[in-house]
Amino acid sequence: MAAVRKHVRSDLPAYPKENADGNMSALKFCRVFIARAIIRERRALGLSQQALADLARVQQKTLSRIETAKHTATLATITKIDAALKKAAKRSGRRATKKRA
């Protein structure tokens, strides 16, 4: 996990700490990975949380919880957010990013 930790930014949710054996919670890791990916894409598109929530037809507080990695989103919610990000990228004339969180 050292490679993941090299790119830690204070304005993005932090990855969970490794235990003594070098392991970490898979669920917490996935929450953070998804949160960071959504935040980066949303910011790259110049969208506020509210704007993305409106496009995805989810509540802003739901998006906020996902972006802070405090909530495990359903597949349906992630699919809505992904579709909204792709739609916004298409409207702006740019491709959705493929960068890892």
C-alpha positions as CSV (number, residue, x, y, z in Angstrom):
1,M,0.0,0.0,0.0
2,A,3.0,2.3,0.1
3,A,2.4,3.3,-3.5
4,V,-1.1,4.5,-2.6
5,R,0.0,6.5,0.3
6,K,2.6,8.5,-1.8
7,H,-0.2,10.6,-3.3
8,V,-2.1,11.5,-0.1
9,R,-3.6,15.0,-0.2
10,S,-5.0,16.7,2.8
11,D,-8.1,17.8,1.0
12,L,-9.1,14.2,0.1
13,P,-10.2,11.5,2.6
14,A,-7.2,9.6,4.0
15,Y,-6.7,6.0,3.4
16,P,-7.1,3.8,6.5
17,K,-4.0,3.0,8.5
18,E,-2.3,-0.4,8.2
19,N,-2.3,-2.6,11.2
20,A,0.8,-4.3,12.6
21,D,0.6,-7.0,9.9
22,G,0.5,-4.4,7.1
23,N,-3.2,-5.0,6.4
24,M,-6.1,-2.6,6.4
25,S,-9.9,-2.8,6.3
26,A,-11.0,-3.5,2.7
27,L,-14.3,-1.8,3.2
28,K,-12.7,1.4,4.5
29,F,-10.2,1.3,1.7
30,C,-12.9,0.9,-0.9
31,R,-14.9,3.8,0.6
32,V,-11.9,6.1,0.4
33,F,-11.0,5.0,-3.1
34,I,-14.5,5.7,-4.4
35,A,-14.7,9.0,-2.5
36,R,-11.4,10.2,-3.9
37,A,-12.3,9.2,-7.5
38,I,-15.7,11.0,-7.3
39,I,-14.1,14.2,-5.8
40,R,-11.4,14.4,-8.3
41,E,-13.7,13.9,-11.3
42,R,-16.3,16.3,-9.9
43,R,-13.6,19.0,-9.3
44,A,-12.1,18.5,-12.7
45,L,-15.5,19.1,-14.2
46,G,-16.0,22.2,-12.1
47,L,-19.1,20.8,-10.4
48,S,-20.2,21.6,-6.9
49,Q,-21.6,18.7,-4.7
50,Q,-25.1,20.1,-5.2
51,A,-24.7,20.3,-9.0
52,L,-23.5,16.7,-9.2
53,A,-26.2,15.5,-6.8
54,D,-28.8,17.2,-8.9
55,L,-27.4,15.6,-12.1
56,A,-27.3,12.2,-10.4
57,R,-30.7,12.7,-8.8
58,V,-29.4,11.9,-5.3
59,Q,-29.5,14.1,-2.2
60,Q,-26.5,16.4,-1.6
61,K,-26.1,14.9,1.9
62,T,-25.8,11.4,0.4
63,L,-23.0,12.6,-1.9
64,S,-21.3,14.4,1.0
65,R,-21.3,11.2,3.0
66,I,-19.9,9.2,0.1
67,E,-17.2,11.8,-0.5
68,T,-16.2,11.8,3.2
69,A,-16.0,8.0,3.0
70,K,-18.4,7.7,5.9
71,H,-21.1,5.9,4.0
72,T,-21.1,2.8,1.9
73,A,-23.0,3.7,-1.2
74,T,-25.3,1.2,-3.0
75,L,-24.4,0.1,-6.5
76,A,-27.4,2.0,-7.7
77,T,-26.2,5.3,-6.2
78,I,-22.7,4.8,-7.5
79,T,-24.1,4.0,-11.0
80,K,-26.2,7.3,-10.9
81,I,-23.2,9.3,-9.9
82,D,-21.0,7.7,-12.5
83,A,-23.6,8.4,-15.2
84,A,-23.9,12.0,-14.1
85,L,-20.2,12.5,-14.2
86,K,-20.0,11.0,-17.7
87,K,-22.9,13.2,-18.8
88,A,-21.2,16.3,-17.4
89,A,-17.9,15.4,-19.1
90,K,-19.7,14.9,-22.4
91,R,-21.4,18.3,-22.1
92,S,-18.1,20.0,-21.3
93,G,-16.5,18.4,-24.3
94,R,-14.0,16.4,-22.3
95,R,-13.6,12.8,-21.5
96,A,-14.1,11.4,-18.1
97,T,-10.8,10.9,-16.4
98,K,-9.3,7.4,-16.1
99,K,-6.9,8.3,-13.2
100,R,-6.9,6.3,-10.1
101,A,-7.9,7.8,-6.8
